[in-house]
Amino acid sequence: MAFVQCDIFSYRLGMDTELAVLLPEKRQQRPYDRSNDRYKVLYLLHGHSDDHTAYIRKSLIELLVRDKDLIVVMPNCHRGMYTDGVYTHRYFSYVADELPVVVANLFHGSTRPEDMYIAGISMGGYGAAKIGMNRPGSYAGVGILSGGMDMEENLKEQAELPFTVPDMARNVFDVFGSRERFHGSDDDLFALLQKRDAEGGFAPKIYHACGTEDFLHGQNTRFRDAVAACTGKWDYTYEEGRGRHDWDFWNTYLPRMLRCFGLIDGSELGWMQPSGDR
């Protein structure tokens, strides 16, 4: 893969912002003209205390997709919850609506729904689920790894959140405003679930995983159970295993997500592939 770090101006954010991008590159091969090609795109969303460099620094993503005709886009969305916030920037609109146009213009990324995937860890898992379910005709797959699935649970003045500084807890209110404003809105994953189910289900494939020792395990299993209670048609895969809210778990389940989406075939897993899958 070719690795690009770039700064762009975002109209939706009203400021310059950063992207980390992996681009298809046939290493050790003579280059040939592919200027008319359009590539599948995976949007990978970072967690609450990370930035756009997190997957490059900490994950196996480049090794897993190194020979694929796939663009991987990793935006910097700070602590914005992938939300058009009450007192924060318009991160939902930026990722859901503006970024696909930018990626198509700059990197020959496809904007066809069958070619677009969105996934994330922790806050990014929440963002991927919310963007995917608010734009149900835009993506072929939605990936959630240890997602913050119940943001309403955090909208309590005395919520005990595992953050390092007090303003990180306050940030939840800056983004969502209040529990009353959040509940039942298009930021509420459980309300979105009911809305899509009332329409007959959700066509894109959803891959969802969480560690059994993760402090967010309860939120993730509640969402799993809510999907199981749906009456519409859902293409939903849930997996869990021993693990905490860390890159050890995410690097184990990231390749499983990519394989679920058909973006890798499993041969890339090497020593990571469980013996029962060989």
C-alpha positions in Angstrom: 0.0 0.0 0.0 1.0 3.6 -0.5 0.6 5.6 2.7 -0.5 9.3 2.5 -0.9 11.8 5.2 -2.7 14.9 4.0 -4.3 18.1 5.2 -7.6 19.1 3.6 -10.0 21.9 4.2 -13.4 20.7 5.4 -16.4 22.9 4.4 -18.6 21.1 7.0 -16.0 21.6 9.8 -15.0 25.1 8.6 -11.3 24.3 9.2 -8.3 22.4 8.0 -8.2 18.8 9.1 -6.1 15.7 8.7 -6.5 12.4 6.9 -4.4 9.2 6.9 -5.0 7.2 3.8 -3.8 3.8 2.5 -3.9 3.5 -1.3 -3.7 0.5 -3.6 -0.1 -0.1 -4.7 1.2 -3.2 -6.5 4.7 -3.4 -4.9 7.5 -5.1 -6.8 5.5 -4.8 -10.0 5.8 -2.5 -13.0 3.2 0.3 -12.8 0.5 0.5 -15.4 -2.2 3.0 -16.1 -5.1 2.7 -13.7 -6.2 6.3 -13.8 -9.7 5.4 -14.8 -10.2 2.8 -12.0 -12.5 3.4 -9.0 -11.7 1.6 -5.8 -13.6 0.2 -2.8 -13.3 2.4 0.3 -13.2 1.5 4.0 -13.7 4.4 6.3 -12.0 3.5 9.7 -13.1 5.7 12.6 -10.8 6.2 15.7 -11.7 6.0 19.3 -12.3 8.8 21.8 -8.7 9.4 22.9 -7.1 8.6 19.5 -6.7 10.4 16.3 -6.3 9.6 12.5 -2.9 8.0 13.1 -4.2 5.3 15.5 -4.7 2.5 13.1 -1.4 3.1 11.4 0.5 3.1 14.7 -1.3 0.4 16.6 -3.2 -1.9 14.2 -2.5 -4.5 11.5 -4.6 -2.8 8.9 -1.8 -2.2 6.4 -0.6 -5.7 6.5 -4.1 -7.1 6.1 -5.0 -5.1 3.0 -1.5 -4.6 1.5 -2.3 -6.4 -1.8 -5.9 -5.3 -2.1 -7.6 -2.9 -4.4 -9.0 -1.0 -1.4 -8.6 2.5 -0.1 -8.6 2.9 3.7 -9.5 6.4 4.9 -8.8 7.4 8.5 -10.1 10.8 9.4 -9.3 12.9 12.5 -12.6 13.6 14.3 -11.1 14.5 17.7 -13.6 13.9 20.5 -16.6 14.8 18.4 -18.5 11.6 18.7 -19.1 11.6 14.9 -22.0 13.9 15.7 -23.2 17.3 14.5 -22.8 18.5 18.1 -24.8 21.1 20.0 -21.6 23.0 21.0 -19.1 21.2 18.8 -18.3 20.8 15.1 -20.3 19.0 12.5 -18.4 15.6 12.5 -21.4 13.5 11.3 -21.9 15.7 8.2 -18.2 15.7 7.6 -17.8 11.9 7.6 -21.2 10.9 6.2 -21.6 13.5 3.4 -18.4 15.4 2.7 -15.6 12.9 3.0 -16.9 10.5 0.3 -16.8 13.3 -2.2 -13.3 14.3 -1.1 -12.1 10.7 -1.4 -13.7 10.3 -4.8 -12.1 13.5 -6.1 -8.6 13.1 -4.6 -8.1 9.3 -4.5 -10.4 7.7 -7.1 -12.6 6.2 -4.4 -15.9 4.8 -5.4 -19.1 6.3 -4.0 -21.3 3.3 -5.0 -23.0 1.8 -2.0 -21.7 -1.7 -2.8 -18.1 -0.4 -2.7 -18.2 1.6 0.6 -17.7 0.3 4.1 -17.5 2.1 7.5 -16.1 0.7 10.8 -14.6 1.9 14.0 -13.5 1.1 17.5 -15.0 2.4 20.7 -16.3 5.9 19.9 -15.6 5.1 16.3 -17.8 2.0 16.6 -20.6 4.2 17.8 -19.9 6.6 14.9 -19.9 3.8 12.3 -23.2 2.3 13.6 -24.8 5.8 13.7 -23.6 6.9 10.3 -24.5 3.5 8.7 -28.0 3.4 10.1 -28.7 7.0 9.3 -27.5 6.4 5.7 -28.9 2.9 5.1 -28.4 3.0 1.4 -24.8 4.2 1.4 -22.7 1.3 2.7 -22.2 -2.4 2.0 -20.9 -3.1 5.5 -20.8 -1.5 9.0 -18.2 -2.6 11.5 -18.4 -2.1 15.3 -15.5 -3.1 17.5 -16.2 -2.5 21.2 -18.6 0.3 20.4 -19.9 2.9 22.8 -23.4 1.8 22.0 -25.4 3.5 24.7 -24.4 7.2 24.8 -27.4 8.0 26.9 -25.9 6.0 29.7 -23.0 8.6 29.7 -25.3 11.6 29.9 -25.4 11.7 33.6 -23.9 14.5 35.6 -22.2 12.0 37.9 -21.4 9.4 35.3 -18.2 7.5 36.2 -16.5 7.6 32.8 -13.0 6.0 32.3 -11.5 9.3 31.1 -8.3 10.9 32.1 -9.4 14.6 32.6 -12.7 16.0 33.8 -13.6 17.9 30.6 -13.7 14.6 28.7 -16.9 13.8 30.6 -18.2 17.3 30.0 -17.6 16.8 26.3 -20.4 14.3 26.1 -22.9 17.1 27.1 -21.2 19.5 24.7 -21.9 17.1 21.9 -25.3 15.8 22.7 -26.8 18.5 24.9 -28.9 16.5 27.4 -30.4 13.1 27.9 -33.8 14.5 26.9 -32.5 15.9 23.6 -30.6 12.7 22.9 -33.3 10.1 23.7 -35.1 8.9 20.6 -33.1 11.1 18.3 -31.0 10.1 15.3 -28.0 10.0 17.6 -29.6 7.2 19.7 -28.6 3.8 18.3 -31.5 2.0 19.9 -34.0 4.4 18.5 -32.3 4.1 15.1 -32.5 0.3 15.4 -36.3 0.5 15.9 -36.7 3.0 13.1 -34.8 0.8 10.6 -36.6 -2.3 11.8 -40.0 -0.7 11.3 -39.0 -0.1 7.7 -38.3 -3.9 7.3 -34.7 -4.2 8.4 -31.3 -3.1 7.4 -29.7 -4.4 4.2 -25.9 -3.6 4.8 -24.0 -6.3 6.6 -23.2 -5.5 10.2 -20.2 -7.0 12.0 -20.1 -6.5 15.7 -17.5 -7.7 18.3 -16.7 -6.9 21.9 -14.4 -8.4 24.6 -16.0 -10.1 27.6 -13.8 -8.1 30.0 -14.4 -4.8 28.2 -16.1 -2.1 30.4 -18.5 -1.5 27.5 -19.4 -5.2 27.2 -22.9 -4.6 28.7 -23.7 -1.8 26.2 -22.6 -4.1 23.4 -24.6 -7.1 24.5 -27.7 -4.9 25.0 -27.4 -3.8 21.4 -26.9 -7.4 20.3 -30.0 -8.4 22.1 -32.0 -5.5 20.7 -31.0 -6.6 17.2 -32.1 -10.2 18.0 -35.5 -8.9 19.1 -36.0 -7.1 15.7 -38.7 -8.5 13.4 -37.2 -7.2 10.1 -34.4 -8.6 8.0 -30.9 -7.9 9.4 -27.6 -9.3 8.1 -25.9 -9.1 11.6 -22.9 -11.0 12.9 -21.9 -10.7 16.6 -18.8 -12.3 18.1 -17.1 -12.0 21.4 -14.1 -13.5 23.2 -11.8 -12.8 26.1 -10.4 -9.4 25.9 -10.5 -5.8 27.2 -10.9 -2.4 25.6 -7.5 -2.5 23.9 -5.6 -3.1 20.7 -4.9 -6.7 21.6 -8.6 -7.4 21.2 -9.1 -5.2 18.2 -6.1 -6.6 16.3 -7.6 -10.1 16.8 -11.1 -9.1 15.6 -10.2 -6.5 12.9 -9.2 -9.3 10.4 -12.4 -11.2 11.3 -14.4 -8.1 10.4 -12.6 -7.6 7.1 -13.2 -11.3 6.2 -16.9 -11.0 7.1 -17.1 -8.1 4.6 -15.3 -10.1 1.9 -12.4 -7.5 1.8 -9.9 -10.2 2.6 -10.1 -14.0 2.0 -8.5 -15.3 5.2 -5.1 -16.2 3.8 -3.8 -12.9 5.0 -4.3 -14.0 8.7 -1.3 -16.3 8.9 -0.5 -17.2 12.5 -3.6 -15.2 13.7 -6.0 -17.6 11.9 -7.6 -19.9 14.5 -6.9 -23.6 13.8 -10.6 -24.3 13.3 -10.8 -21.8 10.4 -8.0 -23.3 8.4 
